[in-house]
Amino acid sequence: MKKALGRLGAVTVIAGSLLGFAAGTASAGNPEYIRSYQRQADCERAADEIRSGADLAAYCTWDKGHTEWDLFVLSL
């Protein structure tokens, strides 16, 4: 029984770490910057991939200062 609970705990920690890596410390009030793209289509494609793979929201915004599209993620 202890061994089974230990494995379950390890799997939970690993899964949480992977999602945490993707989302960083993002929350509804604290979006996490992921990266920049030169083309909006590339940014939107990356956002779609993030949305489909986890319980996360992803969106792109235009950064006038750097003339590029920035990808951000929020935890849902």
PyMOL commands that set and color helices and strands:
alter all, ss='L'
color gray80, all
select helices_A, chain A and resi 2-23+40-53
alter helices_A, ss='H'
color red, helices_A
select strands_A, chain A and resi 32-37+56-63+68-75
alter strands_A, ss='S'
color yellow, strands_A
deselect
rebuild
show_as cartoon
